Amino acid sequence: MHKRRIEGLYAITPEHRDAGAALAQVELALAAGLRALQYRDKLAVGQQRTDRAKRLLAACERYGATFIVNDDPALAAESGAHGVHLGREDGSIDTARRIVGDRAIIGASGYGDLDRALELRAQGADYVAFGSFFASSVKPDAVRPDLGLLGRAHAVLDCPIVAIGGITLDNVALVRDAGADAVAVITAIFSAPDIGARVRDFGRAFARATTID
């Protein structure tokens, strides 16, 4: 069996107190061709998070999209998500793997540190994210690596490389050409007046066909 791969446009859910409105936005993106979604939610708690994750997963499965939970391996396992993304404070890959299972995707944040990324891959990360490459309203104080990091990572990492942070249609080609296999985007999609059109625009801007086991 082949493990799902993160590539191209990788949307991250915006903070939204209205779960129905958030789901409606995601549905528009999925209908337009989005095939990878990460559930990031700092507002919901407890059962709310579980319910939202399950509803988002159901939407992703209707469209054949990959669904990743941010920060929380237990929630990923409980909701049936296809994987989990871990930041620096979210525990080890080994612990997450025991929770989510061998077939789940585990992504991890390398920030601006290639040595960290190499260690994460050695521990079993299925993809590594770097950034923030541009100014980001979501994480304004995030580390800002240079775009050359993507090329250096591409040369030594045998897994997908995700670029994140302030990515828009105006700069997506820069990270694509620098070596990113995927771009993680929040604001440029979910704040767009036409979410579907924006997803299609990103898809055209980032078209690249790749496969791995």
C-alpha positions in Angstrom: 0.0 0.0 0.0 1.1 3.6 -0.6 0.9 6.1 2.1 -0.9 9.4 1.3 1.4 12.2 0.2 1.1 15.9 1.0 1.8 17.9 -2.1 0.6 21.1 -3.8 -2.0 23.2 -1.9 -2.3 22.2 1.8 -5.0 24.3 3.4 -5.1 25.0 7.2 -8.5 25.8 8.7 -8.9 29.4 10.0 -9.9 30.2 13.6 -13.7 30.3 13.6 -16.2 30.3 16.5 -19.0 29.2 14.1 -18.3 25.5 13.3 -21.0 25.6 10.6 -19.5 28.6 8.8 -16.0 27.1 9.0 -17.3 23.8 7.5 -19.0 25.7 4.7 -15.8 27.4 3.8 -13.9 24.1 3.7 -16.6 22.6 1.5 -16.1 25.4 -1.0 -12.4 24.7 -1.0 -12.8 20.9 -1.4 -15.3 21.3 -4.2 -12.8 23.4 -6.0 -10.1 20.8 -5.8 -8.4 21.1 -2.5 -7.0 17.7 -1.6 -5.2 18.3 1.7 -6.6 20.0 4.8 -5.2 20.5 8.3 -7.5 21.1 11.2 -6.0 23.8 13.5 -8.3 25.1 16.2 -7.2 27.1 19.3 -10.8 28.1 20.2 -12.8 24.9 20.5 -12.2 22.6 23.5 -13.1 19.0 24.5 -16.0 17.4 22.6 -16.3 20.5 20.4 -12.9 19.7 18.9 -13.8 16.0 18.4 -17.1 16.9 16.7 -15.5 19.5 14.4 -12.7 17.1 13.5 -15.2 14.3 12.6 -17.3 16.7 10.5 -14.2 18.0 8.6 -13.0 14.4 8.1 -16.3 13.4 6.6 -16.2 16.3 4.2 -12.6 15.5 3.2 -13.5 11.8 2.6 -16.4 12.8 0.3 -13.9 14.6 -1.9 -11.0 12.1 -1.5 -8.9 14.7 0.4 -6.3 14.0 3.1 -7.2 15.2 6.6 -4.6 16.1 9.2 -5.1 17.2 12.8 -2.7 19.8 14.2 -0.9 19.3 17.5 -3.0 16.4 18.9 -2.3 12.7 18.1 -5.1 11.6 20.4 -7.7 13.7 18.6 -6.3 12.5 15.3 -6.8 8.9 16.4 -10.2 9.4 17.9 -11.6 11.3 14.9 -10.2 8.8 12.4 -8.0 11.5 10.7 -5.4 10.4 8.2 -2.6 11.9 10.2 -1.3 14.5 12.6 1.1 17.5 12.5 3.5 18.0 15.4 5.1 21.3 16.5 8.0 21.6 18.9 5.8 21.3 22.0 3.6 18.4 20.8 5.5 15.4 21.9 7.8 12.9 20.0 7.1 11.3 16.7 7.6 7.9 18.3 4.8 8.6 20.9 2.5 10.0 18.1 3.2 6.9 16.0 2.0 4.6 18.8 -1.2 6.6 19.0 -2.1 7.1 15.4 -0.7 3.9 13.9 1.7 2.9 11.1 -0.4 4.0 8.2 -1.1 7.5 9.4 0.8 10.5 8.2 3.0 12.3 10.7 4.2 15.7 9.7 6.4 17.9 11.8 7.6 21.5 12.0 11.3 22.1 11.1 10.8 25.9 11.4 14.1 27.3 10.0 16.4 24.5 11.2 17.6 21.9 8.7 19.4 19.8 11.3 16.1 19.6 13.2 14.3 18.5 10.0 16.9 15.8 9.4 16.4 14.4 12.9 12.6 14.5 12.5 12.9 12.5 9.3 15.2 10.0 11.0 12.6 9.6 13.7 9.9 8.8 11.1 8.3 12.1 10.0 6.5 11.7 6.7 6.9 15.3 5.8 8.6 18.4 7.2 7.3 22.0 7.2 9.6 25.0 7.1 8.7 28.7 7.7 7.4 31.3 8.1 8.9 32.4 4.8 6.9 35.6 4.6 5.2 37.9 7.1 2.2 36.1 8.6 -0.8 37.5 10.3 -1.4 34.1 12.0 2.1 33.9 13.5 3.7 37.4 13.3 6.6 36.5 15.5 7.6 33.2 13.7 11.1 32.6 12.6 11.8 33.8 9.0 14.2 31.5 7.2 15.6 32.4 3.8 14.1 30.7 0.7 17.5 28.9 0.1 16.6 26.6 3.0 14.0 24.9 0.8 16.7 24.0 -1.8 19.1 22.8 0.9 16.3 20.7 2.4 15.3 19.3 -1.0 18.8 18.1 -1.6 19.0 16.0 1.6 15.5 15.1 2.7 13.7 12.1 1.1 10.2 13.3 2.1 7.8 16.1 1.0 8.8 19.6 2.1 6.1 22.0 3.0 6.5 25.8 3.0 4.4 27.9 5.3 3.9 31.5 6.4 2.4 34.4 4.5 2.1 32.5 1.2 0.0 34.1 -1.5 -0.6 33.9 -5.2 2.1 36.6 -5.6 4.9 34.5 -4.0 3.8 30.9 -4.3 6.0 30.4 -7.4 9.0 31.5 -5.3 8.6 28.7 -2.8 7.6 26.2 -5.5 10.8 27.0 -7.5 12.9 27.0 -4.4 12.1 23.4 -3.6 8.8 23.1 -1.8 6.6 20.1 -2.6 3.6 21.7 -0.9 2.4 25.1 0.5 0.4 25.4 3.7 -2.0 28.3 3.4 -4.7 29.8 5.6 -5.5 33.5 5.0 -4.9 33.7 1.3 -7.6 31.0 0.8 -10.2 31.5 3.5 -10.2 35.3 3.4 -10.7 35.4 -0.3 -14.0 36.7 -1.6 -14.3 33.6 -3.8 -12.7 30.6 -2.0 -13.2 28.2 -4.8 -11.6 30.5 -7.4 -8.7 31.1 -5.1 -8.1 27.3 -4.6 -8.2 26.8 -8.4 -5.7 29.7 -8.8 -3.3 28.1 -6.3 -3.7 24.7 -8.0 -2.6 26.2 -11.4 0.2 28.1 -9.8 1.6 25.1 -8.0 1.0 22.3 -10.5 3.6 19.6 -10.0 3.1 15.8 -10.3 5.2 13.6 -7.9 4.7 10.3 -6.2 6.5 8.4 -3.5 5.8 5.3 -1.4 
